[in-house]
Amino acid sequence: MKYIFLFSLLLFWNVQSQTPTNEMELSFNEYLGYVKKFHPLVKTANLEINKAQATLMSARGAFDPKIAVDFDKKQFKNTEYYSLLNSSFKIPTWYGIEIKAGFEQNEGYYLNPANTVPSAGLTSLGISVPIGQGLFINQRMADLRKAKMQLQLGKAERKLQAVVVLYDASVAYFNWKKNFEEFQMYTQYNTNATTRYKAIKSLIKQGDKRAIDSIEAGISLKSRRLSLENSRLKLLKAKLELSNFLWLENSIPMELTDAIFPEIEIENTIQETLKTNDLLAQDFTIDNHPKINALETKVNMLEVDRKLKANLLLPKIDLSYSYLSEPQYIDSYKFENYKVGLNFAYPIFLRKERGGLKLAEYKIQEITNSLNLERLQLSNKIKAQKEVIRSLNKQHLMANDLVGNYKTMLQSEERLFTFGESSLFLINSRESSLITAQLTAIALRNEFCISNSELYKIMANPD
């Protein structure tokens, strides 16, 4: 009867220790939601788009109309040497063409004859056209094209930066769950060992057990306490690591309390949370992968540079024409009043230009090689990770079966102990085997979760 009481007491503790004492579960999906919305590094990743938009605005500024006013006057010994006023309004256009309107008013005793204009001033309206370099592509056109591409590159880089943070946050959550489960397990077995020790001491006092059995029970109790303390320390460190990823609005850090525990059946929801279930069920195309998009955008940006370098091989020929008129006669057009200009320049050997073009072509080839390699590596990584997940899922199921078998063996040994046909040594041995099997099952569950987060990282789709 005494042995039956001891067995019932052990069974009661087993049932109680498996029941959570609180109800504040922090699910993995909810946790990732906090990280995506409030983590500083995720917010920093979003700044990539803002910086690209600022770059685009800056590049568009090269096409802004410009107003310029030059005024120069010299007065000496009551003599006005000269007074020069030259104002202009320029409108840059896409194909390097500039439209310019101007007004000049010059006077003075020592005025340069070339600056002589009517007393009311001189207005002009003209156009400047490059017919060699800069007609189809120039620096400001290239900067604007690259700025638009930089916006696409910023979106891809934002995803790549954000997914690294979310991956690290996921691993921290899984490690917290692993250490939490181990702590719960060691708490249970520490309670069992304490109960056995007290029961054995009671049986020894009644003369039903030998005194040496108390040493056996004491060794088991001390071992369980040591494992429990080590597990408690690991859990504390895992909680602190997890707290690094938990933030609230206005960059307020959030700390975990002892009342919060991780999602219990996370292996049933993790693939839906990380969106890896669709990838495992069907083939995944890498054409829209952020890394591929980023490298393709870099190739396109380098192609713009190559075209700009190739344009420098053309001679520089700029033609300009301006219609001149006095302000009061601006409505009556006279063909004989104009100003024209022609600028020509052409290097004889073009060594600088040809060298710049070759360097641009080499850079394109370098990024293209990286792009082809990245395509192959991503495809192989996805295939390998899918196999890892399938294998770990099978191992996880087999480990759970082993845990069930070891529990059956332990319960059978405890029944034999109640009839006096077993010993405390055999019970401890069975329990140690069960602990090892449970630790293996916990580790495999953790690896299964991490392998899904690694696939999530490879996919690089944090949205």
Secondary structure as the mmCIF struct_conf table of DSSP 4:
data_model
#
loop_
_struct_conf.conf_type_id
_struct_conf.id
_struct_conf.beg_label_comp_id
_struct_conf.beg_label_asym_id
_struct_conf.beg_label_seq_id
_struct_conf.end_label_comp_id
_struct_conf.end_label_asym_id
_struct_conf.end_label_seq_id
HELX_RH_AL_P HELX_RH_AL_P1 LYS A 2 SER A 17
TURN_TY1_P TURN_TY1_P1 GLN A 18 GLN A 18
BEND BEND1 THR A 19 THR A 19
BEND BEND2 THR A 21 THR A 21
STRN STRN1 MET A 24 LEU A 26
HELX_RH_AL_P HELX_RH_AL_P2 PHE A 28 PHE A 38
HELX_RH_AL_P HELX_RH_AL_P3 PRO A 40 ARG A 60
HELX_RH_3T_P HELX_RH_3T_P1 GLY A 61 PHE A 63
BEND BEND3 ASP A 64 ASP A 64
STRN STRN2 LYS A 66 PHE A 76
TURN_TY1_P TURN_TY1_P2 LYS A 77 ASN A 78
STRN STRN3 THR A 79 PRO A 92
TURN_TY1_P TURN_TY1_P3 TRP A 94 TYR A 95
BEND BEND4 GLY A 96 GLY A 96
STRN STRN4 GLU A 98 GLU A 107
TURN_TY1_P TURN_TY1_P4 TYR A 109 TYR A 110
HELX_RH_3T_P HELX_RH_3T_P2 PRO A 113 ASN A 115
TURN_TY1_P TURN_TY1_P5 SER A 119 ALA A 120
STRN STRN5 LEU A 122 PRO A 130
BEND BEND5 ILE A 131 GLY A 132
TURN_TY1_P TURN_TY1_P6 GLN A 133 GLY A 134
BEND BEND6 LEU A 135 PHE A 136
HELX_RH_AL_P HELX_RH_AL_P4 GLN A 139 LYS A 205
TURN_TY1_P TURN_TY1_P7 GLN A 206 GLY A 207
BEND BEND7 ASP A 208 LYS A 209
TURN_TY1_P TURN_TY1_P8 ALA A 211 ALA A 211
HELX_RH_AL_P HELX_RH_AL_P5 ILE A 212 SER A 243
TURN_TY1_P TURN_TY1_P9 ASN A 244 PHE A 245
STRN STRN6 TRP A 247 LEU A 248
HELX_RH_3T_P HELX_RH_3T_P3 GLU A 249 SER A 251
STRN STRN7 ILE A 252 PRO A 253
TURN_TY1_P TURN_TY1_P10 ASP A 258 ALA A 259
STRN STRN8 ILE A 260 PRO A 262
TURN_TY1_P TURN_TY1_P11 ILE A 264 GLU A 265
HELX_RH_3T_P HELX_RH_3T_P4 ILE A 266 ASN A 268
TURN_TY1_P TURN_TY1_P12 THR A 269 THR A 269
HELX_RH_AL_P HELX_RH_AL_P6 ILE A 270 LEU A 274
TURN_TY1_P TURN_TY1_P13 LYS A 275 LYS A 275
HELX_RH_AL_P HELX_RH_AL_P7 ASN A 277 ALA A 281
BEND BEND8 GLN A 282 GLN A 282
TURN_TY1_P TURN_TY1_P14 ASP A 287 ASN A 288
HELX_RH_AL_P HELX_RH_AL_P8 PRO A 290 ASN A 311
TURN_TY1_P TURN_TY1_P15 LEU A 312 LEU A 313
BEND BEND9 LEU A 314 LEU A 314
STRN STRN9 LYS A 316 SER A 325
HELX_RH_3T_P HELX_RH_3T_P5 PRO A 327 TYR A 329
TURN_TY1_P TURN_TY1_P16 ILE A 330 ASP A 331
BEND BEND10 SER A 332 SER A 332
TURN_TY1_P TURN_TY1_P17 PHE A 335 GLU A 336
BEND BEND11 ASN A 337 ASN A 337
STRN STRN10 TYR A 338 ALA A 345
BEND BEND12 ILE A 348 PHE A 349
HELX_RH_AL_P HELX_RH_AL_P9 ARG A 351 THR A 418
TURN_TY1_P TURN_TY1_P18 PHE A 419 GLY A 420
BEND BEND13 GLU A 421 SER A 422
HELX_RH_AL_P HELX_RH_AL_P10 LEU A 424 MET A 459
TURN_TY1_P TURN_TY1_P19 ALA A 460 ALA A 460
#
